[in-house]
Amino acid sequence: MNETIKKFIFLLAFIEGGAVMCVELCSAKILSPYFGTSIYVWAAVLGITLTALMSGYYLGGYISSKNKKTSIIYWLMLIGGFLVTITPIISDIILPITINLSLLTGTVISLMFFLFVPLMLFGAVSPLIINLLTNNAKESGKSSGNVYAISTLGGIIITFTVGFYTLPQFGITYTLYGYGIMVMGISTFLFIKTKAFKPRVSIIFLIGILSLNFQNRFETKEVIYQSEGILGEVKVVDRTLYNHNEKIHKNYRELMVNNISQTIMDKDFPEISYWNYVDVLMYNIKSYSNKGKKALLLGLGGGTLYTQLKKINMTIDVVEIDERIEQIAKKYFNINKDVNVVVDDARHYINITQKKYDVVIYDLYHSETPPIHLMTKEAFGEIKNKLTKNGILVVNFYGFIKGSRGKAARSIYKTLLDQKFDVRLMATAGTEESRNLLFICSNEELKAKKNVIHTLLYEMDIDFDDAFILTDDKPILEHIYLEAALNWRKNYNEINAKYFLKTNNSRN
């Protein structure tokens, strides 16, 4: 093997390692608007990835014992690259079917269609390259080490490139298409360089290039903004919804993360939210806190809550982990350009800030998942130190308090009590699965200045026997909120995910 071909073989090892991570990350993001980002989804992605690589390693080892032609490596990379370019097309076909299955079954079947096969082909490449580079037994260890080191380096670089640049800048479709074309291009070049070129190589390459014309991932006229990034798919949507209080259809603007509505704003009256939890929260802030004080809002969303806080003359700091949200809130949701937004993780900000606040609000859902690292006794203890003497903490959470679905809320309540907070638990109107719970907490005894007009859930009526005190050392909240989170995901799939799938299919 000449040195030029040997360098290109190592380049293939680098690209193969990057391809594995590119396809894995993008596949998880393809799933997230329809199956969420829970531990179940990530476990399925990692499990299918490892199964595919295991199968690929075995396949590559078997082929290498039968055949030592370099063209086999090029074929595997060419076909794998082709499958990467058409992954969005495959997902368009399979997701409308699998979304009707249970979360675990739907996730696994979806991944088997658009993740398993390309990863298996890429996994088969490494043993073949090692076999190709190894002339005798003494060289096997060195060849293996070099190939896996270069492959892993490719995975590291592409993970950062895809996660922090190509996904937010270009989205899933163009990321997969671009990487797939690159893999096919280098494979085709090597076919030509080694005089192993066949006409069918150019046919596969040409179909892969043309595949972009058939990729149209769930675009509708109602979506006025859409972007994909490491933190998920973000959409801004204008559509008509039925207002149950006024009993009429009205025009609303929605901010969605992974097809879970984060903000629904009345377009005619931008300060009004479709959800009554904002009104309940504001009423209770006015009831338990003085006006004109400093507030820390953890989670910006579309900014409806921020707007309400400004109306009562509060000085507000906002912490938002996804920088896209700040830009969206200002452009599409009428938020003042001078809003003080810190792009940071909320727990990190709490740890480093020297400021004291009269009101701290947790409004932090990412899709259907709450931030478990902010709901431990250590996190609540840090919040206590950032509150003024009569300051209050408000935590927005799922509406379940009874049974297995309410175990997470009961555990949060128990943890707050463990940190010596005085707690009032308010519930918005509606059934448990359609309402919100608001934990109103203070270092001092809470004395309402206004009449209690919303549902107050009394501590004495709640059974804490099976509840946990949540700690950093044992992050169990992620497991005990899953049933509630999956219920939210199921409901929003009916409202949003299936709606966009249906609308897209009707356009095609």
C-alpha positions as CSV (number, residue, x, y, z in Angstrom):
1,M,0.0,0.0,0.0
2,N,1.5,3.3,-1.0
3,E,1.7,6.2,1.5
4,T,-0.9,8.3,-0.2
5,I,-3.6,5.6,0.0
6,K,-2.5,4.9,3.6
7,K,-3.1,8.5,4.6
8,F,-6.5,8.4,3.0
9,I,-7.3,5.2,4.9
10,F,-6.5,6.9,8.1
11,L,-8.7,9.8,7.0
12,L,-11.5,7.3,6.5
13,A,-10.9,6.2,10.1
14,F,-11.2,9.8,11.3
15,I,-14.4,10.4,9.3
16,E,-15.9,7.1,10.4
17,G,-15.5,8.1,14.1
18,G,-17.0,11.4,13.4
19,A,-19.9,9.9,11.4
20,V,-20.9,7.7,14.4
21,M,-21.2,10.7,16.7
22,C,-22.9,12.9,14.0
23,V,-25.6,10.3,13.3
24,E,-26.1,9.5,17.0
25,L,-26.5,13.2,18.0
26,C,-28.8,14.0,15.1
27,S,-30.9,10.9,15.6
28,A,-31.5,11.9,19.2
29,K,-32.5,15.4,18.0
30,I,-34.8,13.9,15.3
31,L,-36.6,12.0,18.0
32,S,-36.8,14.7,20.7
33,P,-39.8,16.7,19.2
34,Y,-41.9,13.5,19.2
35,F,-40.6,11.3,22.0
36,G,-38.9,13.9,24.2
37,T,-35.5,14.0,25.9
38,S,-36.1,11.8,28.9
39,I,-33.7,9.2,30.2
40,Y,-35.7,6.6,28.3
41,V,-35.0,8.2,25.0
42,W,-31.3,8.7,25.7
43,A,-31.0,5.1,27.0
44,A,-32.6,3.9,23.7
45,V,-30.2,6.0,21.6
46,L,-27.1,4.8,23.5
47,G,-28.4,1.2,23.5
48,I,-29.1,1.1,19.8
49,T,-25.7,2.8,19.1
50,L,-23.8,0.2,21.1
51,T,-25.8,-2.6,19.5
52,A,-25.1,-1.3,16.0
53,L,-21.4,-0.8,16.7
54,M,-21.1,-4.3,18.2
55,S,-22.8,-5.8,15.2
56,G,-20.5,-3.7,12.9
57,Y,-17.3,-4.8,14.7
58,Y,-18.4,-8.4,14.4
59,L,-19.3,-8.0,10.7
60,G,-16.0,-6.2,10.0
61,G,-14.0,-8.9,11.7
62,Y,-15.9,-11.6,9.8
63,I,-15.4,-9.9,6.4
64,S,-11.7,-9.3,7.1
65,S,-11.1,-13.0,7.6
66,K,-12.6,-13.7,4.2
67,N,-11.5,-10.8,2.1
68,K,-8.7,-8.2,2.2
69,K,-9.8,-5.9,-0.7
70,T,-9.7,-2.2,0.1
71,S,-12.7,-1.6,-2.0
72,I,-14.9,-3.3,0.6
73,I,-14.1,-0.4,3.0
74,Y,-15.0,2.1,0.4
75,W,-18.3,0.4,-0.3
76,L,-19.2,0.3,3.4
77,M,-18.4,4.0,3.7
78,L,-20.2,4.9,0.5
79,I,-23.4,3.1,1.5
80,G,-23.2,4.4,5.1
81,G,-22.7,8.0,3.8
82,F,-25.7,7.6,1.5
83,L,-27.9,6.4,4.4
84,V,-26.8,9.4,6.4
85,T,-27.9,11.8,3.7
86,I,-31.4,10.2,3.5
87,T,-31.9,9.9,7.3
88,P,-34.3,12.8,7.4
89,I,-36.3,11.2,4.6
90,I,-36.5,7.9,6.4
91,S,-37.5,9.7,9.6
92,D,-40.3,11.5,7.7
93,I,-41.7,8.1,6.7
94,I,-41.3,6.2,10.0
95,L,-42.2,8.9,12.6
96,P,-45.9,9.2,11.7
97,I,-46.2,5.5,12.3
98,T,-44.1,5.1,15.5
99,I,-45.5,8.1,17.2
100,N,-48.7,6.1,17.8
101,L,-46.7,3.4,19.8
102,S,-45.5,3.6,23.4
103,L,-42.5,5.8,24.1
104,L,-40.0,2.9,24.5
105,T,-41.3,0.8,21.6
106,G,-41.7,3.8,19.3
107,T,-38.2,5.1,20.1
108,V,-36.5,1.8,19.5
109,I,-38.3,1.0,16.3
110,S,-37.6,4.5,14.9
111,L,-33.9,4.2,15.7
112,M,-33.7,0.7,14.1
113,F,-34.8,2.3,10.9
114,F,-32.5,5.4,10.7
115,L,-29.7,4.8,13.2
116,F,-28.9,1.1,13.4
117,V,-27.8,0.3,9.8
118,P,-25.5,3.3,9.1
119,L,-23.8,2.8,12.5
120,M,-23.4,-0.9,11.8
121,L,-21.7,-0.2,8.5
122,F,-19.4,2.4,10.1
123,G,-18.6,0.0,12.9
124,A,-17.5,-2.6,10.4
125,V,-14.9,-0.2,8.9
126,S,-12.5,-0.1,11.8
127,P,-11.7,-3.9,11.9
128,L,-11.3,-3.9,8.1
129,I,-8.9,-0.9,8.3
130,I,-6.9,-2.6,11.1
131,N,-6.7,-5.8,9.0
132,L,-5.6,-3.8,5.9
133,L,-2.8,-2.0,7.8
134,T,-1.5,-5.1,9.6
135,N,1.2,-7.1,7.9
136,N,2.1,-9.4,10.8
137,A,1.0,-10.2,14.3
138,K,3.5,-7.9,15.9
139,E,2.0,-4.9,14.2
140,S,-1.6,-5.7,15.2
141,G,-1.5,-3.8,18.5
142,K,0.0,-0.7,16.9
143,S,-2.4,-0.7,14.0
144,S,-5.4,-1.2,16.3
145,G,-4.3,1.6,18.6
146,N,-3.7,4.0,15.8
147,V,-7.0,3.3,14.1
148,Y,-9.1,3.6,17.2
149,A,-7.2,6.7,18.4
150,I,-7.8,8.5,15.1
151,S,-11.4,7.3,15.0
152,T,-12.0,8.5,18.5
153,L,-10.4,11.9,17.7
154,G,-12.8,12.2,14.8
155,G,-15.7,11.5,17.1
156,I,-14.5,14.1,19.6
157,I,-14.0,16.9,17.0
158,I,-17.3,16.2,15.2
159,T,-19.3,16.0,18.5
160,F,-18.2,19.6,19.3
161,T,-18.6,20.8,15.7
162,V,-22.1,19.3,15.3
163,G,-23.3,20.1,18.8
164,F,-22.2,23.7,19.0
165,Y,-22.0,24.8,15.4
166,T,-23.7,22.9,12.6
167,L,-26.9,21.9,14.4
168,P,-27.8,25.4,15.6
169,Q,-26.5,27.1,12.5
170,F,-27.8,24.7,9.8
171,G,-30.2,22.3,11.5
172,I,-30.4,18.5,11.4
173,T,-31.2,18.1,7.7
174,Y,-28.2,20.0,6.4
175,T,-25.9,18.6,9.0
176,L,-26.7,15.0,8.0
177,Y,-26.7,15.8,4.3
178,G,-23.4,17.7,4.4
179,Y,-21.6,15.0,6.4
180,G,-23.1,12.2,4.3
181,I,-22.0,13.9,1.0
182,M,-18.5,14.3,2.5
183,V,-18.3,10.6,3.4
184,M,-19.5,9.6,-0.1
185,G,-17.2,12.1,-1.8
186,I,-14.1,10.7,-0.1
187,S,-15.2,7.1,-0.7
188,T,-15.8,7.9,-4.4
189,F,-12.4,9.5,-4.7
190,L,-10.7,6.4,-3.2
191,F,-12.6,4.2,-5.7
192,I,-11.1,6.3,-8.5
193,K,-7.7,6.5,-6.9
194,T,-7.4,2.8,-6.5
195,K,-8.9,2.0,-9.9
196,A,-11.8,0.2,-8.3
197,F,-14.5,2.6,-9.6
198,K,-17.8,1.0,-10.8
199,P,-20.7,2.8,-12.5
200,R,-23.0,2.0,-9.6
201,V,-20.7,4.1,-7.3
202,S,-21.7,7.2,-9.3
203,I,-25.3,6.2,-9.2
204,I,-25.4,6.0,-5.4
205,F,-23.4,9.2,-5.1
206,L,-25.8,11.0,-7.5
207,I,-28.9,9.8,-5.7
208,G,-27.4,11.0,-2.4
209,I,-26.7,14.4,-3.8
210,L,-30.2,14.7,-5.2
211,S,-31.8,13.5,-1.9
212,L,-31.9,17.0,-0.6
213,N,-34.7,17.9,-3.0
214,F,-36.9,15.4,-1.2
215,Q,-36.2,16.5,2.3
216,N,-38.8,18.7,3.9
217,R,-38.8,18.2,7.6
218,F,-42.3,19.2,9.0
219,E,-42.4,22.7,7.6
220,T,-45.8,24.4,7.7
221,K,-46.9,28.0,7.0
222,E,-47.8,28.4,10.7
223,V,-44.1,28.0,11.7
224,I,-42.6,31.4,11.5
225,Y,-39.3,30.4,13.1
226,Q,-37.5,27.0,13.6
227,S,-34.0,26.0,14.6
228,E,-32.3,22.9,15.9
229,G,-29.5,22.8,18.4
230,I,-27.9,20.7,21.1
231,L,-30.7,21.8,23.5
232,G,-33.4,20.7,21.1
233,E,-35.8,22.0,18.4
234,V,-37.2,25.4,18.9
235,K,-40.3,26.7,17.0
236,V,-42.4,29.8,17.0
237,V,-45.8,29.1,15.7
238,D,-48.8,31.4,14.9
239,R,-52.1,29.5,15.0
240,T,-55.7,29.7,16.2
241,L,-56.7,28.1,19.5
242,Y,-59.9,27.8,21.4
243,N,-60.1,30.0,24.5
244,H,-62.2,28.1,27.0
245,N,-62.8,31.1,29.3
246,E,-64.0,33.4,26.5
247,K,-65.5,30.5,24.5
248,I,-64.1,31.8,21.2
249,H,-61.2,31.0,18.9
250,K,-58.4,33.5,19.1
251,N,-55.0,34.0,17.5
252,Y,-52.0,32.9,19.6
253,R,-48.3,32.8,19.2
254,E,-46.5,29.8,20.7
255,L,-43.0,29.1,21.6
256,M,-42.3,25.4,21.5
257,V,-39.3,23.3,22.5
258,N,-39.4,19.8,21.1
259,N,-43.1,20.3,20.4
260,I,-43.9,21.1,24.0
261,S,-45.5,24.5,24.3
262,Q,-43.4,26.8,26.6
263,T,-45.3,30.1,26.0
264,I,-48.6,30.8,24.4
265,M,-49.2,34.5,24.0
266,D,-52.4,36.3,22.9
267,K,-51.4,38.1,19.8
268,D,-53.9,40.9,20.3
269,F,-52.9,41.3,24.0
270,P,-49.3,40.2,24.3
271,E,-49.1,40.6,28.1
272,I,-51.8,37.9,28.4
273,S,-50.9,34.2,28.6
274,Y,-53.1,31.4,27.3
275,W,-52.4,29.6,30.6
276,N,-53.8,30.7,33.9
277,Y,-50.7,29.7,35.9
278,V,-49.1,33.1,35.1
279,D,-52.1,34.9,36.6
280,V,-52.1,32.6,39.6
281,L,-48.4,33.1,40.1
282,M,-48.6,36.9,39.8
283,Y,-51.6,37.1,42.2
284,N,-49.7,35.2,44.8
285,I,-46.5,37.2,44.3
286,K,-48.5,40.3,45.0
287,S,-50.1,38.6,47.9
288,Y,-46.9,37.5,49.6
289,S,-44.3,40.0,48.4
290,N,-43.9,43.8,48.4
291,K,-43.9,45.8,45.2
292,G,-40.9,47.3,43.6
293,K,-38.4,44.6,44.6
294,K,-35.7,42.6,42.9
295,A,-36.7,39.4,41.1
296,L,-34.7,36.6,39.6
297,L,-36.5,34.8,36.8
298,L,-35.0,31.4,36.0
299,G,-36.2,30.6,32.5
300,L,-37.4,33.3,30.1
301,G,-39.5,31.4,27.5
302,G,-41.6,33.8,25.5
303,G,-41.3,36.3,28.3
304,T,-45.0,36.6,29.4
305,L,-44.1,36.2,33.0
306,Y,-41.2,38.7,32.6
307,T,-43.7,41.2,31.2
308,Q,-46.1,40.8,34.1
309,L,-43.2,41.3,36.6
310,K,-42.3,44.5,34.8
311,K,-45.8,45.8,35.1
312,I,-45.5,45.7,38.9
313,N,-42.2,47.7,38.7
314,M,-39.9,44.9,39.7
315,T,-36.2,45.0,38.8
316,I,-35.6,41.7,37.0
317,D,-32.6,39.5,36.2
318,V,-33.3,36.6,33.9
319,V,-31.2,33.5,33.5
320,E,-31.7,31.4,30.3
321,I,-29.5,28.5,29.2
322,D,-30.4,28.6,25.5
323,E,-29.3,31.9,23.9
324,R,-31.8,31.3,21.1
325,I,-34.6,31.9,23.5
326,E,-33.5,35.5,24.3
327,Q,-33.4,36.4,20.6
328,I,-36.8,34.8,20.0
329,A,-38.4,36.5,22.9
330,K,-37.2,39.9,21.7
331,K,-38.1,39.4,18.1
332,Y,-41.4,37.5,18.3
333,F,-42.8,38.1,21.8
334,N,-42.5,41.9,22.3
335,I,-39.9,41.7,25.0
336,N,-37.9,44.9,25.6
337,K,-34.5,44.9,24.0
338,D,-33.0,46.1,27.3
339,V,-34.0,43.0,29.3
340,N,-31.1,41.7,31.4
341,V,-30.6,38.1,30.3
342,V,-27.7,36.0,31.6
343,V,-27.1,33.0,29.3
344,D,-26.0,30.5,31.9
345,D,-27.2,27.4,33.7
346,A,-29.5,28.5,36.6
347,R,-27.7,26.5,39.3
348,H,-24.3,27.9,38.2
349,Y,-25.6,31.4,38.3
350,I,-27.1,30.9,41.7
351,N,-23.7,29.6,42.9
352,I,-21.7,32.6,41.6
353,T,-24.0,35.6,42.0
354,Q,-23.5,37.9,45.0
355,K,-27.0,39.4,44.6
356,K,-29.9,39.1,46.9
357,Y,-33.5,38.8,45.6
358,D,-36.9,39.4,47.0
359,V,-38.5,36.9,44.5
360,V,-36.9,33.9,42.8
361,I,-39.0,32.0,40.3
362,Y,-38.4,28.6,38.8
363,D,-40.0,28.5,35.4
364,L,-37.5,26.2,33.9
365,Y,-39.1,23.3,32.0
366,H,-37.0,22.1,29.0
367,S,-39.7,20.4,26.9
368,E,-41.5,18.2,29.4
369,T,-38.5,17.8,31.8
370,P,-37.8,19.9,34.8
371,P,-34.2,20.7,36.0
372,I,-33.5,18.0,38.6
373,H,-30.2,19.7,39.7
374,L,-32.2,22.7,40.9
375,M,-34.6,20.7,43.0
376,T,-32.3,19.2,45.6
377,K,-31.9,20.2,49.2
378,E,-28.5,21.6,48.3
379,A,-29.9,23.8,45.5
380,F,-32.8,25.0,47.7
381,G,-30.2,25.7,50.4
382,E,-28.3,27.9,48.0
383,I,-31.5,29.7,47.1
384,K,-32.2,30.4,50.8
385,N,-28.9,32.3,50.9
386,K,-29.9,34.4,47.9
387,L,-33.3,35.5,49.3
388,T,-33.8,38.6,51.3
389,K,-35.3,38.2,54.8
390,N,-38.9,38.2,53.6
391,G,-38.1,37.0,50.1
392,I,-40.1,34.2,48.4
393,L,-39.2,31.3,46.1
394,V,-41.8,30.2,43.6
395,V,-41.4,26.7,41.9
396,N,-43.6,25.9,38.9
397,F,-44.2,22.1,38.6
398,Y,-46.5,19.4,37.1
399,G,-50.0,19.3,38.5
400,F,-49.9,15.8,39.9
401,I,-49.8,15.5,43.7
402,K,-51.5,12.1,44.3
403,G,-50.5,8.6,43.5
404,S,-47.4,7.5,41.6
405,R,-47.5,10.5,39.3
406,G,-47.5,12.9,42.2
407,K,-44.5,11.3,44.0
408,A,-42.1,13.9,42.4
409,A,-44.1,16.8,43.6
410,R,-44.5,15.3,47.1
411,S,-40.7,14.8,47.2
412,I,-40.0,18.4,46.2
413,Y,-42.4,19.5,49.0
414,K,-40.7,17.3,51.5
415,T,-37.3,18.6,50.4
416,L,-38.4,22.2,50.8
417,L,-39.7,21.5,54.3
418,D,-36.4,19.8,55.1
419,Q,-34.7,23.1,54.3
420,K,-37.0,24.9,56.7
421,F,-39.0,26.8,54.1
422,D,-42.5,27.8,55.0
423,V,-44.5,26.4,52.0
424,R,-47.8,27.2,50.5
425,L,-48.8,24.9,47.6
426,M,-51.2,26.5,45.1
427,A,-52.9,24.7,42.2
428,T,-54.3,26.2,39.1
429,A,-57.8,25.2,37.9
430,G,-58.5,21.9,36.2
431,T,-57.6,18.2,36.7
432,E,-54.2,17.1,37.8
433,E,-53.0,16.4,34.3
434,S,-54.1,19.8,33.0
435,R,-53.0,22.0,35.8
436,N,-49.8,23.4,37.4
437,L,-48.6,23.3,41.0
438,L,-46.9,26.4,42.4
439,F,-44.8,26.1,45.5
440,I,-44.7,29.4,47.3
441,C,-41.8,29.3,49.8
442,S,-40.2,31.7,52.2
443,N,-37.6,31.7,55.1
444,E,-40.2,33.5,57.2
445,E,-43.8,32.6,57.9
446,L,-45.9,33.3,54.9
447,K,-48.8,35.8,55.6
448,A,-51.0,36.6,52.7
449,K,-51.9,40.2,52.2
450,K,-54.8,39.4,49.9
451,N,-57.6,36.8,50.0
452,V,-56.7,33.3,49.0
453,I,-58.8,32.8,45.9
454,H,-57.0,29.8,44.3
455,T,-56.9,26.2,45.3
456,L,-54.6,25.8,48.3
457,L,-53.3,22.2,48.9
458,Y,-52.7,21.8,52.6
459,E,-49.6,20.0,54.0
460,M,-51.7,18.0,56.4
461,D,-53.7,16.5,53.5
462,I,-50.6,15.2,51.7
463,D,-49.1,11.8,52.4
464,F,-45.3,12.1,52.4
465,D,-44.5,8.5,53.5
466,D,-43.2,7.4,50.1
467,A,-41.6,10.8,49.3
468,F,-37.9,11.4,49.2
469,I,-35.6,14.2,50.4
470,L,-33.9,15.0,47.1
471,T,-30.1,15.3,47.2
472,D,-27.3,16.0,44.7
473,D,-25.7,12.7,45.6
474,K,-28.8,10.7,44.7
475,P,-30.5,12.3,41.7
476,I,-33.6,10.2,41.9
477,L,-36.1,12.9,40.8
478,E,-35.4,12.1,37.2
479,H,-36.8,8.6,37.8
480,I,-39.8,9.5,39.9
481,Y,-41.1,12.3,37.6
482,L,-41.0,10.2,34.5
483,E,-44.6,9.0,34.7
484,A,-45.8,12.6,34.9
485,A,-43.4,13.7,32.2
486,L,-44.5,11.0,29.8
487,N,-48.1,11.9,30.4
488,W,-47.3,15.5,29.4
489,R,-45.4,14.2,26.4
490,K,-48.3,12.0,25.3
491,N,-50.8,14.8,25.6
492,Y,-48.6,17.3,23.7
493,N,-48.0,14.7,21.0
494,E,-51.7,14.7,20.4
495,I,-51.9,18.5,20.4
496,N,-48.7,19.4,18.6
497,A,-46.5,16.6,17.3
498,K,-49.2,14.7,15.4
499,Y,-50.6,18.0,14.2
500,F,-47.4,19.0,12.5
501,L,-46.8,15.5,11.1
502,K,-50.3,15.5,9.7
503,T,-50.0,19.0,8.3
504,N,-46.7,18.2,6.6
505,N,-48.0,15.0,5.1
506,S,-51.0,16.7,3.7
507,R,-48.7,19.3,2.0
508,N,-46.7,16.5,0.4
